[in-house]
Amino acid sequence: MIIEKPKRIVKVWIDLGCIPNCGCADTCPAVFKYPDDKDYESNDITSKINGESRIDGITSDNAKEQCELIPEIGIKYYKEIIEAAYGCPVEVIKYTAE
């Protein structure tokens, strides 16, 4: 019997050029976060990777940190993360998978 290893997104980040479309947060709200009032005040109106889905617990675009997702999140939301990446109109959502 061959047991297939579950697919998992290891890391997901948002490169420069994100626009306030937020389709990713609609597609996978467990991983992607809408900008909040504080973000708008600082003119940082891009989507973020939700800290609750990351090992380090930090909410940011994760471009510099390249922090891994909590493994269970990467498995559970594998398809939704890929859907969000392919649905991004400016193609700035990047990920690594295993």
Secondary structure by P-SEA (a helix, b strand, c coil): ccccccccccccccccccccccccccccccccccccaaaaaacccccccccccccccccccccccccccaaaaaaaaaaaaaaaaaaccccccccccc
